[in-house]
């Protein structure tokens, strides 16, 4: 799937597709980070982005899914975090 194709899905659908292993959490994170590079500066939605941490978390989530783990908490299968 191309990075821009992930934009058609809402967070709930992305989480379901990750949980059913139809898409990779690593691919989704990379698509989100790519999109954030494009629109982030004009939106000014985040004061910091831990891209490396997001990538590490996605790799770990994928490792767990491939080892047979079920999708954990809702946030575990979603590439989004709320602003605090």
C-alpha positions as CSV (number, residue, x, y, z in Angstrom):
1,X,0.0,0.0,0.0
2,X,1.3,3.5,-0.8
3,X,1.7,5.9,2.0
4,X,-1.1,8.2,0.8
5,X,-3.5,5.3,0.8
6,X,-3.5,5.1,4.6
7,X,-5.1,8.5,4.6
8,X,-8.4,7.0,3.6
9,X,-8.7,5.1,6.9
10,X,-9.7,6.4,10.3
11,X,-7.8,5.4,13.5
12,X,-10.3,2.6,14.4
13,X,-10.0,1.1,10.9
14,X,-6.2,1.3,11.0
15,X,-6.1,-0.4,14.4
16,X,-8.3,-3.2,13.1
17,X,-6.2,-3.7,10.0
18,X,-3.1,-3.8,12.1
19,X,-4.7,-6.3,14.6
20,X,-5.7,-8.6,11.7
21,X,-2.2,-8.2,10.2
22,X,-3.6,-6.8,6.9
23,X,-1.2,-3.9,7.3
24,X,2.0,-3.4,9.2
25,X,2.3,-1.0,12.1
26,X,5.7,0.0,10.8
27,X,4.3,1.0,7.4
28,X,1.5,3.0,9.1
29,X,4.0,4.9,11.3
30,X,6.2,5.7,8.3
31,X,3.1,6.9,6.4
32,X,2.1,9.1,9.3
33,X,5.5,10.5,9.8
34,X,5.8,11.2,6.1
35,X,2.5,13.0,6.1
36,X,3.4,14.9,9.2
37,X,6.6,16.1,7.4
38,X,4.4,17.6,4.7
39,X,1.5,19.2,6.7
40,X,3.1,19.5,10.2
41,X,4.7,22.8,9.8
42,X,1.6,24.5,8.5
43,X,-0.7,22.9,11.1
44,X,1.7,23.5,14.0
45,X,-0.1,20.6,15.8
46,X,2.9,19.3,17.7
47,X,5.7,21.0,19.5
48,X,7.8,17.8,19.3
49,X,7.6,14.5,17.5
50,X,9.5,11.4,18.7
51,X,9.8,9.8,15.3
52,X,12.5,7.4,16.5
53,X,10.4,6.4,19.5
54,X,7.4,5.9,17.2
55,X,9.4,3.7,14.9
56,X,10.8,1.6,17.8
57,X,7.2,1.1,19.2
58,X,6.0,0.1,15.7
59,X,8.8,-2.4,15.3
60,X,8.0,-3.9,18.7
61,X,4.3,-4.0,18.0
62,X,5.0,-5.8,14.7
63,X,7.3,-8.2,16.4
64,X,4.7,-9.1,19.0
65,X,1.9,-9.5,16.4
66,X,4.1,-11.8,14.3
67,X,4.9,-13.9,17.4
68,X,1.2,-14.5,17.8
69,X,0.2,-11.8,20.3
70,X,-3.2,-10.2,20.1
71,X,-3.5,-6.5,19.6
72,X,-3.1,-4.9,23.1
73,X,-4.7,-1.7,24.3
74,X,-6.4,0.4,21.7
75,X,-3.5,2.9,21.5
76,X,-1.1,0.0,20.9
77,X,-2.6,-0.6,17.5
78,X,-3.1,3.0,16.6
79,X,-0.4,5.4,15.4
80,X,-2.1,8.3,17.0
81,X,-1.6,10.0,20.4
82,X,-3.6,12.8,21.8
83,X,-2.2,16.1,22.7
84,X,-1.8,16.9,26.4
